Amino acid sequence: QVQLVESGGGSVQAGGSLRLSCAASGPNFNSYSMAWFRQPPGLEREFVGGISESGGSLRYADSVKGRFTISRDNAKNTVYLQMNSLKPKDTAVYYCAAVLGHLVTTAVLFDYWGQGTQVTVSS
């Protein structure tokens, strides 16, 4: 019903910035809370940040708080993740996810997932 496509990943030096985008297709985008997860190679998927359907609630993992900002543009059916002051440990595949209703942070509760976009931070 809903398809999510991430873009904006790439390679950047430590201290640099990237902005990821997640374009959603399908109905009722403004009924979904959205989140970004990431999965470093060989490790488990982890929550990065999320935004409620209204945009009024934001949550971030402690590891990215103060460096990353999530936002949404409901008119464009798009969610963004602005990543500043990137560190090598931020290297991972980043996934966009959607959950109907209120924002949660547990991956298994999300209804839809994008294909992922690679972010590589070098020192």
N, C-alpha and C positions, 0 to 999 in steps of 0.2 A: 504493500500500500504506500509506504514511504521509502524513498531511496535517498541516500546520503552520499555525497561525493566530496572528498577532501582535496584540497590543493594548497600550494604555497610552501611545501616542504623543500628542502635542499640542504646544501652544505654551507656552514658559516663558521668563522673563527670564534673562539671564546670571547665573550663580551659583546658579541654582535646581536642582531635582532632578526626575527622573522615574524611574519604574520600568516597564520593558517586560516583558510576559509573552508566552510562546510556548506555546500549548496544542497538544499532539500527540495525534492519534488514530491508532490502529493498533497492531499487536502489537509487543512486544519493545522498548519505549522504553528500557529499561535496557541494551540492546545497542548503542545509538547514542551516539556523542559528539555534542555540540551546540555550535553557535557562533552568534555574531551578526556580521553584516556590515552595512556601510552604504554608501550611494551618494549623495553630494551631487549636486545637479542639474548635468548636463553632464559629470560626472566618472566615473571608473571605480569599480566596487565594491571595497571594501577590508575586510579583516579587522579586527574590533573586539576580540572576545574569544571564548574557547572553554573548554569544560569536558569532561573525559573521561567515558566512560560510567559509571565508578565515582564520579565527582566528585572523585577524588584528584588530578587534574592540572588546572591552570588556566593559560591563556595570554592575554596581552593585548597589543594594539598599544601601542607606546611612547607614542603620543599620548593614550591614555586611562588609562594605568597610574597607579594611585593615586586615580583619580576614579571609575572604573567597576568594578562587581563583578558577575560572572556566578555564578549558582547554579542548582541543579536540585532538584526534588522529584519523585523517581521514583514515589512513591505517587500523585501527582497528574498525572503525565505532563506536567509543566510545567517550563520553563526561564525564568529571570528575568535581566534586566539592570538593575541599579540604577545610575543615572547621577547623579552628584553634581557640583557645581561646573561646571555646563554652560557652554560657551562658544559664541559664534555659529558658529564653525567646526565644531561638532558637528552643525549642521543638515544633515539628510539623511533619506532613506528608510532605515529599519532593517529588515533581514531576518533571520529565524531560519532556520537550516539544520541538517540532520542528516546524519551520515555513519556508516555501519556500522563499528563497531570503534573503533580508537584515534583520538585527536584529531589532526587535521591543521588547517592554516590556509590551504590553497589552495582557492579557491572551486570550481574545476572538479572537485575530488574529492568534493564533497558530493553526496549522493544525493537529498535532498529540500529544498525551499524553501517558505517561507511567502510570502504576498502582499505583505508589507511594511507598515510603519506609519510615518507621517510624524512627525519630530521637528523642531521649529523653535525655535531659540534666538535671542531678540532682545536687542539691547543697550540 
